[in-house]
Amino acid sequence: MPIMRASLGLLFLSAAGVFACSSDKTPADITTVGGGGSASLPTGGTPSTGGTPSTGGAGGGSAPTITGGNTATQAGSSAVTGGISATAGTGGIAPTGGIAGVPPVGGEGGGAGAKSEGGTSGTPSNAGAGNGGASAGQGGAPTFPDLKITSDTKSIEFTPALVAAEDFYPGKATVASGGIVTLLQDTTVDLGTNAETQTLRQSVMYPNLRILFTVTETFYRIVANRQAGIETLADLEGKRIASISNTSAAYFIYKYLGTVNVTDYTLVSGGICMATPCGASTLPGLVDSGDADAIALWEPSTEIAAQALGDDAVIFQDRALYREIVNLHTTAEKLADPEKRRAIVEFVRALIQAQQQFRENPESIYPRIVDAIGIQQPVLEAAWHDERYGGELVPDLLDVLEEEEPWVAAQTNRTPRTREELAPLVDDSVAREALGLP
């Protein structure tokens, strides 16, 4: 199957005060992954208006009057340099940045810094879990809202989103099982990944669904058992094929066999096997036991079946005919929220970085995928050539949706939508912004 974190902060000291400025598949447990650890960009607050100043600390001087409330304190160090005491004056309201003590970039606390509430000195900044106090609040770097992402967490295809969340998104992200169904039913979820088939299925009831970026493309194949009398694609007439109905794999079978006018075949359902030994009721197990004559599904099921069949494996593939396209989705409502959209654009930038690592240094990625989904690394490496991580919103996506729509509509006896009706599902504005395109 298939950042800029630029923000500069400036500290100015003056007799008047100190200013900080800053420019498809089964549920699993939630995996929390974190970047900076801060929840959101401070949006202001009540500036302090004086009070009885404290006696100066190292370097002397009295605590300055803060005239702006939109700057968070630094975690693990004094509020400013140059000998100004970190202890705030008695009385008055300390700068809380709207969200008291939240630094621009996460970090794991640190020591006592500037007070977060008036009259209480030496309170440590609440930096949150992250990469350490040294990075908190340095120069007023921007924060990004938390993001919650739901995916098919038992597939290779979702793993670029996982690595993007763990390694490249500058805020905090959680990745959980559920895909776009959970995105559409739970308003706390911001992003979801699934194949284009599920987009077509779910967008009938939820026309506010939006495709933003392509995560993984997977080139499917059919693995057949030679002992079942199969040598050519046409030999699958009347055969039993292990797969899952109403999925991209089922559409692939329909489309591929249609090229040789094969319409008489039976889909045999079973469980997904991520690593050997596979049970007899799993899809690879059905082929190995002879209860199915062939298999077509996302990896690693087909690779496991191929290895089990050995010399009896007959493999059919046409990479130009079809590939599964797993995309990153959100909703129109999320995009209409300026702060959430800003975070989503930043996550797409993180995804682009992760995909580059998948392409250029897969050896560093293999252990991550093994840990994430329980696949065996030799199987993953054998199937890797059928996965593509292009770092783009694939340009033919609307064409694919238009072609696939009649098949999906037939599954529920509805009228297929036109190209014009499908077009709003694809929103390329986030991809263009993330890639720096006009």
C-alpha positions as CSV (number, residue, x, y, z in Angstrom):
1,M,0.0,0.0,0.0
2,P,0.5,3.9,0.3
3,I,8.2,24.7,8.6
4,M,8.6,26.8,8.7
5,R,8.5,27.7,12.4
6,A,9.9,31.1,11.6
7,S,9.0,33.7,14.1
8,L,11.4,36.2,15.6
9,G,11.0,37.8,19.0
10,L,12.7,40.9,20.2
11,L,13.3,42.1,23.8
12,F,13.8,45.7,24.5
13,L,14.8,47.2,27.8
14,S,14.0,50.8,28.6
15,A,13.5,53.0,31.6
16,A,9.8,52.8,31.0
17,G,9.6,49.0,31.0
18,V,10.2,45.7,29.1
19,F,8.4,44.7,25.9
20,A,8.3,41.2,24.4
21,C,7.2,41.3,20.8
22,S,6.7,38.5,18.3
23,S,6.2,38.9,14.8
24,D,-11.1,2.8,6.5
25,K,-10.5,0.5,9.4
26,T,-10.5,-0.7,13.1
27,P,-10.3,1.5,16.2
28,A,-7.2,1.6,18.4
29,D,-6.0,3.5,21.5
30,I,-5.1,7.1,21.1
31,T,-1.4,7.8,20.7
32,T,-0.4,11.2,22.0
33,V,2.4,12.8,20.2
34,G,3.8,16.2,20.9
35,G,5.9,19.0,19.5
36,G,6.1,22.3,21.3
37,G,3.4,21.5,23.8
38,S,1.6,24.9,23.9
39,A,-2.1,25.1,23.2
40,S,-2.6,28.4,21.4
41,L,-1.2,31.7,20.5
42,P,-1.7,34.2,23.3
43,T,-4.3,36.7,22.2
44,G,-3.9,39.5,24.7
45,G,-4.9,40.0,28.3
46,T,-5.0,42.6,31.0
47,P,-1.7,44.6,31.2
48,S,-0.4,45.4,34.7
49,T,-1.0,48.9,35.7
50,G,1.6,49.4,38.4
51,G,1.3,48.5,42.0
52,T,4.0,48.8,44.6
53,P,7.2,47.9,42.8
54,S,9.5,45.3,44.3
55,T,13.0,45.9,45.2
56,G,15.3,45.1,42.3
57,G,17.0,41.8,42.2
58,A,20.4,41.2,40.7
59,G,21.5,44.3,39.0
60,G,19.1,46.5,41.0
61,G,16.1,48.5,39.8
62,S,12.5,48.2,40.4
63,A,10.1,45.9,38.6
64,P,8.9,47.6,35.4
65,T,5.4,48.4,34.4
66,I,4.3,46.1,31.6
67,T,2.2,47.9,29.0
68,G,1.1,44.9,26.9
69,G,-0.6,41.7,27.9
70,N,0.0,39.5,24.8
71,T,3.4,38.2,25.7
72,A,4.0,34.9,27.6
73,T,6.8,34.6,30.1
74,Q,9.9,32.5,29.5
75,A,10.0,29.2,31.3
76,G,13.0,28.2,33.4
77,S,14.7,31.6,33.4
78,S,14.2,35.2,34.6
79,A,11.7,37.2,32.7
80,V,14.2,39.5,31.2
81,T,18.0,39.9,31.0
82,G,20.1,42.8,32.2
83,G,19.6,42.4,35.9
84,I,15.9,43.1,36.2
85,S,14.4,41.0,38.9
86,A,12.0,38.3,37.8
87,T,9.8,39.0,40.8
88,A,6.8,41.1,40.0
89,G,5.7,44.1,42.1
90,T,3.4,43.8,45.0
91,G,-0.1,44.2,43.7
92,G,-1.0,45.0,40.1
93,I,-1.9,42.5,37.4
94,A,0.9,40.6,35.8
95,P,0.9,40.0,32.1
96,T,-1.0,36.8,31.4
97,G,-1.1,36.9,27.6
98,G,-4.8,36.1,27.7
99,I,-3.9,32.5,28.7
100,A,-1.9,32.9,31.9
101,G,1.6,31.6,31.7
102,V,1.4,29.8,28.3
103,P,4.7,30.3,26.5
104,P,4.8,30.7,22.7
105,V,6.6,27.4,22.3
106,G,6.2,24.5,24.6
107,G,8.8,23.1,26.8
108,E,8.6,21.2,30.0
109,G,8.4,23.9,32.6
110,G,11.7,24.8,34.0
111,G,12.3,26.9,37.1
112,A,10.6,29.9,38.5
113,G,10.2,32.7,36.0
114,A,8.1,35.8,35.8
115,K,5.0,35.6,37.9
116,S,1.8,34.6,36.2
117,E,-0.6,36.3,38.6
118,G,-0.3,39.6,40.3
119,G,1.1,39.5,43.8
120,T,2.5,36.0,43.5
121,S,6.2,36.0,42.7
122,G,8.3,33.3,41.4
123,T,5.6,31.1,39.9
124,P,7.0,28.8,37.2
125,S,5.7,29.3,33.7
126,N,3.2,26.6,32.6
127,A,5.0,25.5,29.5
128,G,3.4,22.1,29.1
129,A,4.9,18.9,27.9
130,G,7.3,19.4,25.1
131,N,11.0,19.6,24.2
132,G,12.3,21.2,27.4
133,G,12.2,24.5,29.1
134,A,15.1,26.0,27.1
135,S,12.8,26.5,24.1
136,A,9.9,28.0,25.9
137,G,9.1,31.5,25.1
138,Q,12.4,32.3,23.5
139,G,11.9,35.6,21.7
140,G,8.2,35.2,21.5
141,A,8.0,32.3,18.9
142,P,4.5,31.7,17.7
143,T,2.3,29.0,19.1
144,F,0.0,26.7,17.2
145,P,-3.3,25.2,18.4
146,D,-3.5,21.6,19.3
147,L,-4.6,19.3,16.6
148,K,-6.5,16.0,16.8
149,I,-6.2,13.7,13.8
150,T,-8.0,10.4,13.2
151,S,-6.8,7.7,10.8
152,D,-6.8,4.1,10.0
153,T,-4.0,3.3,12.5
154,K,-3.6,-0.3,11.2
155,S,-2.2,0.7,7.8
156,I,1.0,1.9,6.3
157,E,-0.7,4.7,4.6
158,F,-1.4,6.8,7.7
159,T,2.2,6.8,9.0
160,P,3.4,10.0,7.2
161,A,0.7,11.8,9.2
162,L,2.0,10.2,12.4
163,V,5.6,11.2,11.7
164,A,4.5,14.7,10.8
165,A,2.8,15.0,14.1
166,E,5.6,13.5,16.1
167,D,8.6,15.2,14.5
168,F,7.6,18.3,12.5
169,Y,4.4,19.9,13.7
170,P,5.5,22.7,16.1
171,G,2.5,22.4,18.3
172,K,0.9,19.3,19.9
173,A,-1.0,16.7,18.0
174,T,-2.8,13.5,18.8
175,V,-3.3,10.7,16.3
176,A,-6.2,8.3,17.0
177,S,-8.1,5.6,15.2
178,G,-11.2,6.5,13.4
179,G,-10.6,8.1,10.0
180,I,-13.0,10.6,8.4
181,V,-16.0,9.1,10.0
182,T,-14.8,10.2,13.4
183,L,-13.7,13.6,12.0
184,L,-17.3,14.2,10.7
185,Q,-19.0,13.0,13.9
186,D,-16.8,14.5,16.5
187,T,-16.3,18.3,16.4
188,T,-13.1,18.0,18.6
189,V,-11.3,16.2,15.7
190,D,-9.6,18.5,13.2
191,L,-8.2,16.3,10.5
192,G,-8.8,12.8,9.2
193,T,-7.2,10.4,6.7
194,N,-8.9,7.9,4.4
195,A,-8.9,6.7,0.8
196,E,-10.9,8.5,-1.9
197,T,-13.5,5.7,-1.8
198,Q,-14.5,6.6,1.7
199,T,-14.5,10.3,0.8
200,L,-17.2,9.6,-1.8
201,R,-19.2,7.4,0.6
202,Q,-19.2,9.9,3.6
203,S,-19.5,13.2,1.7
204,V,-23.1,12.4,0.6
205,M,-24.3,12.9,4.2
206,Y,-21.5,15.4,5.0
207,P,-21.0,17.7,2.0
208,N,-18.8,19.9,4.2
209,L,-16.0,17.4,4.0
210,R,-12.9,18.7,2.3
211,I,-9.8,17.0,0.9
212,L,-6.6,19.0,1.5
213,F,-3.5,17.0,0.7
214,T,-2.5,13.5,-0.4
215,V,-0.8,11.5,2.3
216,T,0.0,8.2,0.5
217,E,-0.7,6.5,-2.9
218,T,-0.7,2.7,-2.9
219,F,-0.5,0.6,-6.0
220,Y,-2.8,-2.4,-5.4
221,R,-2.2,-5.9,-6.8
222,I,-4.0,-9.2,-6.9
223,V,-2.1,-12.1,-5.6
224,A,-3.6,-15.4,-6.8
225,N,-2.9,-19.1,-6.1
226,R,-1.6,-21.0,-9.1
227,Q,-2.9,-24.2,-7.6
228,A,-6.5,-22.8,-8.1
229,G,-5.9,-22.9,-11.8
230,I,-5.1,-19.2,-12.2
231,E,-2.4,-18.1,-14.7
232,T,-4.0,-15.1,-16.3
233,L,-6.3,-12.3,-15.1
234,A,-9.2,-13.8,-17.0
235,D,-8.8,-17.0,-15.0
236,L,-10.3,-15.2,-12.0
237,E,-13.8,-15.7,-13.5
238,G,-15.9,-17.5,-10.9
239,K,-13.1,-17.4,-8.3
240,R,-13.1,-16.4,-4.6
241,I,-11.1,-13.3,-3.8
242,A,-10.3,-12.3,-0.3
243,S,-11.0,-8.6,0.3
244,I,-13.3,-6.2,2.1
245,S,-16.4,-4.9,0.3
246,N,-17.2,-1.2,-0.1
247,T,-13.5,-0.3,0.1
248,S,-10.9,1.0,-2.3
249,A,-9.7,-2.6,-2.7
250,A,-13.1,-3.8,-3.8
251,Y,-13.3,-1.0,-6.3
252,F,-9.8,-1.9,-7.6
253,I,-11.0,-5.6,-8.1
254,Y,-14.1,-4.4,-10.0
255,K,-12.1,-2.1,-12.2
256,Y,-9.2,-4.4,-12.9
257,L,-11.3,-7.5,-13.7
258,G,-13.5,-5.3,-15.9
259,T,-10.6,-4.9,-18.2
260,V,-10.9,-8.6,-19.2
261,N,-14.7,-8.6,-18.8
262,V,-14.7,-10.7,-15.6
263,T,-17.8,-9.9,-13.6
264,D,-18.5,-13.3,-12.0
265,Y,-16.4,-13.5,-8.8
266,T,-17.1,-13.6,-5.1
267,L,-15.5,-11.4,-2.4
268,V,-14.6,-13.5,0.7
269,S,-14.4,-11.5,3.9
270,G,-11.8,-12.0,6.7
271,G,-9.6,-10.3,9.2
272,I,-6.6,-8.2,8.5
273,C,-3.2,-9.7,9.4
274,M,-0.3,-7.3,10.1
275,A,2.3,-10.0,10.8
276,T,2.8,-13.7,10.6
277,P,1.6,-16.2,11.7
278,C,-1.8,-15.2,10.4
279,G,-4.9,-17.0,11.6
280,A,-7.0,-19.1,9.2
281,S,-9.8,-16.5,9.2
282,T,-7.6,-13.7,8.2
283,L,-7.5,-12.6,4.5
284,P,-3.9,-14.0,3.9
285,G,-4.9,-17.1,5.9
286,L,-7.9,-17.7,3.7
287,V,-5.6,-17.8,0.6
288,D,-3.0,-20.0,2.3
289,S,-5.6,-22.5,3.4
290,G,-7.4,-22.6,0.0
291,D,-10.6,-21.0,1.3
292,A,-10.0,-18.2,-1.2
293,D,-8.3,-18.3,-4.6
294,A,-6.8,-14.8,-4.5
295,I,-6.4,-11.7,-2.4
296,A,-6.5,-7.9,-3.1
297,L,-6.1,-5.4,-0.3
298,W,-3.8,-2.8,1.1
299,E,-0.5,-3.9,2.5
300,P,0.8,-5.9,4.2
301,S,-1.9,-8.5,3.5
302,T,-1.1,-9.1,-0.1
303,E,2.7,-9.3,0.6
304,I,2.1,-11.8,3.4
305,A,-0.1,-13.9,1.1
306,A,2.5,-13.8,-1.7
307,Q,5.3,-14.9,0.6
308,A,3.1,-17.7,2.0
309,L,2.3,-19.0,-1.5
310,G,5.9,-18.8,-2.7
311,D,6.3,-20.2,-6.2
312,D,2.5,-20.7,-6.5
313,A,1.9,-16.9,-6.2
314,V,0.7,-15.3,-9.4
315,I,0.7,-11.5,-9.2
316,F,-1.4,-9.1,-11.3
317,Q,-0.8,-5.4,-11.2
318,D,-1.4,-2.4,-13.5
319,R,0.0,0.7,-11.9
320,A,-1.5,2.9,-14.6
321,L,-5.0,1.6,-14.0
322,Y,-5.6,2.4,-10.4
323,R,-3.9,3.4,-7.1
324,E,-5.5,4.0,-3.8
325,I,-5.2,7.7,-2.8
326,V,-5.2,8.3,0.9
327,N,-5.8,12.0,1.6
328,L,-5.8,14.4,4.6
329,H,-9.3,15.8,5.2
330,T,-11.0,18.5,7.3
331,T,-14.3,20.3,7.2
332,A,-15.4,23.6,5.8
333,E,-16.1,24.8,9.3
334,K,-12.5,24.1,10.5
335,L,-11.2,26.0,7.5
336,A,-13.4,29.0,8.3
337,D,-11.7,29.3,11.7
338,P,-8.6,31.5,11.1
339,E,-6.6,30.0,14.0
340,K,-7.5,26.4,13.1
341,R,-6.7,27.0,9.5
342,R,-3.3,28.4,10.4
343,A,-2.6,25.3,12.4
344,I,-3.8,23.0,9.5
345,V,-1.6,24.8,7.0
346,E,1.3,24.3,9.4
347,F,0.5,20.6,9.7
348,V,0.5,20.2,5.9
349,R,4.0,21.8,5.9
350,A,5.0,19.2,8.6
351,L,3.5,16.4,6.4
352,I,5.5,17.6,3.4
353,Q,8.7,17.3,5.5
354,A,7.7,13.8,6.7
355,Q,7.0,12.6,3.2
356,Q,10.4,13.8,2.1
357,Q,11.9,11.7,4.8
358,F,9.9,8.7,3.6
359,R,11.2,9.2,0.1
360,E,14.8,10.0,0.8
361,N,15.6,8.1,3.9
362,P,13.2,5.1,4.2
363,E,15.7,3.2,6.4
364,S,15.0,5.7,9.2
365,I,11.3,5.3,8.7
366,Y,11.0,1.5,8.7
367,P,11.4,1.0,12.5
368,R,8.8,3.8,13.1
369,I,6.2,2.0,11.0
370,V,7.1,-1.4,12.6
371,D,6.4,0.1,16.0
372,A,3.3,1.9,14.9
373,I,1.4,-0.9,13.2
374,G,3.2,-4.1,14.2
375,I,4.3,-5.0,10.7
376,Q,7.4,-7.1,10.2
377,Q,10.2,-5.1,8.7
378,P,11.2,-7.6,5.9
379,V,7.5,-7.6,4.8
380,L,7.4,-3.8,4.9
381,E,10.6,-3.5,2.8
382,A,9.3,-6.0,0.2
383,A,6.0,-3.9,-0.2
384,W,7.7,-0.5,0.0
385,H,7.9,0.0,-3.8
386,D,4.1,0.0,-4.0
387,E,3.8,3.0,-1.7
388,R,4.3,6.6,-2.9
389,Y,4.7,9.8,-0.9
390,G,4.6,12.6,-3.4
391,G,4.4,15.7,-1.2
392,E,1.4,17.1,-3.1
393,L,-2.3,17.1,-3.6
394,V,-2.4,14.8,-6.6
395,P,-3.5,16.8,-9.7
396,D,-5.9,14.1,-11.1
397,L,-7.9,13.7,-7.9
398,L,-11.1,15.2,-9.2
399,D,-10.9,12.9,-12.3
400,V,-10.5,9.9,-10.0
401,L,-13.5,10.9,-7.9
402,E,-15.6,11.5,-11.0
403,E,-14.7,8.1,-12.4
404,E,-15.2,6.2,-9.1
405,E,-18.5,7.9,-8.1
406,P,-20.9,5.7,-10.2
407,W,-19.5,2.5,-8.5
408,V,-19.8,4.0,-5.0
409,A,-23.3,5.3,-5.8
410,A,-24.4,1.9,-6.9
411,Q,-23.5,0.4,-3.5
412,T,-26.2,2.4,-1.9
413,N,-28.6,2.7,-4.9
414,R,-28.3,6.4,-5.2
415,T,-27.8,8.7,-8.2
416,P,-24.2,9.5,-9.0
417,R,-23.1,13.1,-8.5
418,T,-21.8,15.1,-11.4
419,R,-18.2,16.5,-11.6
420,E,-19.5,19.9,-10.7
421,E,-21.2,18.5,-7.6
422,L,-18.0,16.7,-6.6
423,A,-15.6,19.6,-7.2
424,P,-16.2,21.4,-3.8
425,L,-14.8,18.3,-2.0
426,V,-11.3,19.2,-3.2
427,D,-9.9,22.3,-1.6
428,D,-6.4,23.1,-2.9
429,S,-6.0,26.4,-1.0
430,V,-4.3,24.9,2.0
431,A,-1.8,22.9,-0.2
432,R,-1.0,26.0,-2.2
433,E,-0.4,28.0,0.9
434,A,1.7,25.3,2.5
435,L,3.8,25.0,-0.6
436,G,4.1,28.7,-1.1
437,L,2.2,28.7,-4.4
438,P,0.1,31.7,-5.6
